[in-house]
């Protein structure tokens, strides 16, 4: 071993400036990760090595936690059949379009599979699971309860609120397999007619016109 190595006394690392700078960036931009914080520091003239900054970043416990995707339960393919009577099975789905000012809106289409009647179209800029439940309650008061409702796996349909609503009313929610819109063909066909005959035909200035 050389004499210089034997007598080498490493200087203590002072990362206080880096820690303070990273904490400031985390407070100002909590949604951003390491590389955005590093780029912002570089833009401010901080020329610290990115490996050193990343080591301090991890030591401070700043890395963002990624949300795990919710795994859907297995969906069973069912033959699409015409129900034996009206209000036995409903289908529902969303359609999206834009106003003249490019603001996006949505339409919740609900139809009776027995006679392909569009029993309700709810239009608004935002249609949450609460709104879906409100619409279904309105339809039940007007027409009575169906035995089941067919739909895709949209977040509004698989939300805890809608699941609890279906159990409370004794209505089966029949979810189609992901990526298989033909399993909900009745309402999908209506969506196409609704788009060609209304949404693509007219220019809407505001949501009331829709």
N, C-alpha and C positions, 0 to 999 in steps of 0.2 A: 504494500500500500504506500502510495506516495505521501510525502510529508504534508503537502497542501491539502490532500483529502483527509488525512488524519486530524489535522487541526481546523478543518472547515467547520464553521459555526453558522448554520443557516439563520437568516433574519426572519423574525416572526412575520407572518403574512397579515397585513392590515387591509381587510376588505370592507372597512366601515363605510367608505364613500360609495362603493358598489351596492352594499346592502341598502343604504339610504336611498340611492337613486332607484333601485328596483322596487322598493316599497312605495315610493312616490308614483311610479308608473302603474303599479298594481292598484293603487287607490284611484288614480285618474282614469284608468282603462281596465276595469276588472274583467271584462269579457275577452281581453286579448292574452295571448300566450307569450312564450319566451321570445320568439323571433321578432314579433312586433315590438316588444319592449326593447330588444337589442337594437333594432333599426332606429327607434326613437332616440336611444342614447347616442348612437352614431351621428344622427342628425344634429344633436346638440354639441357635438365635438368631443364626446367621450370615446376615446380610442382603446378601451380595454379589450383584451383578447376575448373572443367569443367563448372559448373553452373555460376561461376563468369566470366569466360572467355566468355561464350556465352552471358551473359548480356552485357558485353562491346562490343562484336562483333556486336550485334544487335543495340546498341546505336550508333555505328560508321556508321551504314548503309551499312555494308559489305555483307550481305546475297546476294547470286546470284539470279538474276531474271530468272525464268524459262520461256522459250519461249512457248507460247501457240501453240498447234498443229493446223495446218490449216485444217479447216473442209471442206471436199469435198462436192460439190453440189450433190443432189440426182441423181443417174444414173438409167436410165430406161432400163430394159431388152428388147432387140429386138431379133427377130428371125434371125438366121444366114441363109441368102439366097444368092444364086449365082446371081451376078449382070447380067443385060441383055447384057452387052457388055464389051469389054476389056477397061481397064483404067477408069472404072466407080467407082470402090471401091478398095482401097488399104488397106492392113493391115501391121502393123509394130510392132516389139517387139525386146527386147534385149536378148542376150544369153551371158553368162559369162563362161570363162575357164581360164586356167593358162598355162604359158610357162614351159619349162623344168626347168628353175630356180625358179619356183613357183610364178613368177610375174603375176598378174591377168590382163586379157584384156577382152574387150567386143566386141560384134558384133551386129550391128543394122541390122536386117533382114527386108526387105520390099518386099511384094509380091502383085501380082495382083490377087484378089479374083476370077476373071472370069475364068481364066485358070490355077490358082495356080502357075503362073510363078514367080520365084524369080527375081525381077527386079533390086535389088541392095543389096549388103552386105557390110557394112562399118565397118572396124575393126580398133581399136586403144585402147590404154590404158585408155583414157578418152574420153567419147562422151557426150558433154554437149548439152544444148538446142540450142546453136549457131551452133553446128555441125549438129544437126538434121535439122535445117532450111537450112543450106548450102546443105545438101544432097537432101532435097526435091526440092530446087530450081534447082539443077542439073538435077533431074529426070523430072521436068516439062519442062525444056528447051529441053530435049531429047524426051519425050513422050507426052507432053501435060498435062493439068490439070485433075485430077480425080474430081468427084463430092464430094467424101467424103473419109476419111481415118479412119480406126478403130484401136484403141489402148487401152492399159490399163491406169492406173492412175499414172504412173511413174513420178518422178519430172521433167524429161526432157520434158515430153509430156504436163504437166499441167502448165508449166512455162508461165509467162506473154508474153515472146517473141514469143513462138510458138502459143499462142492464138491470138496474134496480127497478126501473119503471116497468119493464117487461115482466119481471117476476111478480111485481105487485098486482099487475092486471091479468096475469095468467096468459100472456100472449107470447108465443114462441118467436124469437128472432132467428131467422134462417140466414146465416152468413154464407156468401158464395166463396169459392176458393180465390185467393189473391191472384190477380192478373187474368181472371177468367170472366170478363164482362158478359160473355154470351150466356152464362148461367143465370143472368138477370135480364134476359133478352127482352121481356115485355116492356120494362121501363126504359131500357136502352133504345129500343125502337122509337118510343115516344120522345126521348131526348133528341133524337135525330130530326124528327118531324117538328118539334118545338124550335129547334135551332134553325132549320131551313125556312119554316113558315113564319117565324116571328123574329128571332134574334138576328138572323142574317138579313132579314128583309127591311128592317127599320133601324134608324139611328136614334138612340134615346139620349135626350139632353140631361135628364135627371132620373132618379130612382122611381119617382111617382109615375113617370110615363111608362116604365116597364110594367 
